[in-house]
């Protein structure tokens, strides 16, 4: 069973930046499209960015141009660079496989507030 461990969240002012990391266990990471998801208070979890095994990326319109997803297949780690953060980016952020998600990790909380 793949384990997911997200980190890097915190409190940041509007316009600030954070870099999230997601370390995975096992070897499945190499073979799957990975995604960053987020769940804001009172809302459903949404997919905000994906990274394919060949390096292709997609972004939700709400984060396009501000967030960058990347992966290190040697370290089995997924990253999310978040720039120009807005209060509406406040959420718990999770990583997971996109097609067949594994058991969800604890996530990492991002709070954007002045």
One Martini backbone bead per residue (centre of mass of N, CA, C, O) as a GRO file, in nm:
protein
  114
    1UNK     BB    1   0.094   0.039   0.025
    2UNK     BB    2   0.068   0.357  -0.038
    3UNK     BB    3   0.233   0.639   0.094
    4UNK     BB    4   0.144   0.973   0.208
    5UNK     BB    5   0.347   1.287   0.245
    6UNK     BB    6   0.270   1.598   0.340
    7UNK     BB    7   0.428   1.929   0.292
    8UNK     BB    8   0.467   2.303   0.347
    9UNK     BB    9   0.274   2.440   0.496
   10UNK     BB   10   0.088   2.751   0.592
   11UNK     BB   11   0.133   3.086   0.670
   12UNK     BB   12   0.026   3.343   0.437
   13UNK     BB   13   0.038   3.607   0.249
   14UNK     BB   14  -0.073   3.779   0.017
   15UNK     BB   15   0.155   3.698  -0.253
   16UNK     BB   16   0.279   3.457  -0.165
   17UNK     BB   17   0.483   3.159  -0.091
   18UNK     BB   18   0.486   2.799  -0.165
   19UNK     BB   19   0.618   2.461  -0.096
   20UNK     BB   20   0.516   2.150  -0.183
   21UNK     BB   21   0.527   1.811  -0.052
   22UNK     BB   22   0.538   1.454  -0.175
   23UNK     BB   23   0.588   1.156  -0.022
   24UNK     BB   24   0.652   0.828  -0.141
   25UNK     BB   25   0.588   0.493  -0.151
   26UNK     BB   26   0.726   0.290  -0.340
   27UNK     BB   27   0.690   0.229  -0.715
   28UNK     BB   28   0.422   0.357  -0.843
   29UNK     BB   29   0.500   0.652  -0.913
   30UNK     BB   30   0.631   0.598  -1.203
   31UNK     BB   31   0.325   0.502  -1.340
   32UNK     BB   32   0.174   0.775  -1.257
   33UNK     BB   33  -0.059   1.007  -1.231
   34UNK     BB   34  -0.033   1.307  -1.059
   35UNK     BB   35  -0.188   1.497  -0.782
   36UNK     BB   36  -0.329   1.800  -0.675
   37UNK     BB   37  -0.524   1.874  -0.395
   38UNK     BB   38  -0.821   2.042  -0.253
   39UNK     BB   39  -0.976   2.152   0.071
   40UNK     BB   40  -1.213   2.351   0.162
   41UNK     BB   41  -1.416   2.485   0.366
   42UNK     BB   42  -1.720   2.332   0.279
   43UNK     BB   43  -1.577   2.166   0.051
   44UNK     BB   44  -1.476   1.999  -0.207
   45UNK     BB   45  -1.262   1.817  -0.355
   46UNK     BB   46  -0.991   1.933  -0.569
   47UNK     BB   47  -0.832   1.956  -0.873
   48UNK     BB   48  -0.526   2.148  -0.962
   49UNK     BB   49  -0.298   1.925  -1.048
   50UNK     BB   50  -0.090   1.760  -1.299
   51UNK     BB   51   0.139   1.464  -1.348
   52UNK     BB   52   0.306   1.295  -1.569
   53UNK     BB   53   0.545   1.059  -1.661
   54UNK     BB   54   0.633   1.272  -1.911
   55UNK     BB   55   0.565   1.585  -1.789
   56UNK     BB   56   0.288   1.653  -1.796
   57UNK     BB   57   0.050   1.931  -1.755
   58UNK     BB   58  -0.214   2.048  -1.534
   59UNK     BB   59  -0.469   2.310  -1.474
   60UNK     BB   60  -0.652   2.497  -1.304
   61UNK     BB   61  -0.778   2.802  -1.360
   62UNK     BB   62  -0.730   2.915  -1.062
   63UNK     BB   63  -0.388   2.843  -1.095
   64UNK     BB   64  -0.302   2.949  -1.347
   65UNK     BB   65   0.026   3.096  -1.337
   66UNK     BB   66   0.095   3.017  -1.013
   67UNK     BB   67   0.127   2.712  -1.048
   68UNK     BB   68   0.372   2.433  -0.997
   69UNK     BB   69   0.427   2.118  -1.117
   70UNK     BB   70   0.633   1.842  -0.987
   71UNK     BB   71   0.885   1.574  -1.034
   72UNK     BB   72   1.070   1.304  -0.856
   73UNK     BB   73   1.145   0.981  -0.938
   74UNK     BB   74   1.375   0.917  -0.742
   75UNK     BB   75   1.222   1.042  -0.477
   76UNK     BB   76   0.915   1.015  -0.495
   77UNK     BB   77   0.827   1.328  -0.562
   78UNK     BB   78   0.595   1.589  -0.510
   79UNK     BB   79   0.524   1.920  -0.637
   80UNK     BB   80   0.420   2.267  -0.522
   81UNK     BB   81   0.429   2.574  -0.664
   82UNK     BB   82   0.325   2.876  -0.490
   83UNK     BB   83   0.208   3.175  -0.623
   84UNK     BB   84   0.029   3.434  -0.559
   85UNK     BB   85  -0.144   3.415  -0.317
   86UNK     BB   86  -0.479   3.351  -0.207
   87UNK     BB   87  -0.740   3.323  -0.001
   88UNK     BB   88  -0.875   3.096  -0.193
   89UNK     BB   89  -0.627   2.886  -0.127
   90UNK     BB   90  -0.748   2.796   0.119
   91UNK     BB   91  -0.635   2.473   0.239
   92UNK     BB   92  -0.617   2.135   0.200
   93UNK     BB   93  -0.341   1.949   0.083
   94UNK     BB   94  -0.316   1.692  -0.170
   95UNK     BB   95  -0.195   1.381  -0.273
   96UNK     BB   96  -0.237   1.174  -0.581
   97UNK     BB   97  -0.362   0.965  -0.768
   98UNK     BB   98  -0.583   0.992  -1.035
   99UNK     BB   99  -0.715   0.722  -1.131
  100UNK     BB  100  -0.607   0.546  -0.859
  101UNK     BB  101  -0.645   0.613  -0.562
  102UNK     BB  102  -0.514   0.620  -0.269
  103UNK     BB  103  -0.463   0.655   0.034
  104UNK     BB  104  -0.502   0.918   0.219
  105UNK     BB  105  -0.358   1.164   0.357
  106UNK     BB  106  -0.330   1.443   0.574
  107UNK     BB  107  -0.201   1.673   0.469
  108UNK     BB  108  -0.168   2.037   0.401
  109UNK     BB  109  -0.189   2.349   0.540
  110UNK     BB  110  -0.333   2.644   0.385
  111UNK     BB  111  -0.290   2.995   0.474
  112UNK     BB  112  -0.445   3.296   0.347
  113UNK     BB  113  -0.340   3.586   0.530
  114UNK     BB  114  -0.334   3.916   0.696
   0.00000   0.00000   0.00000
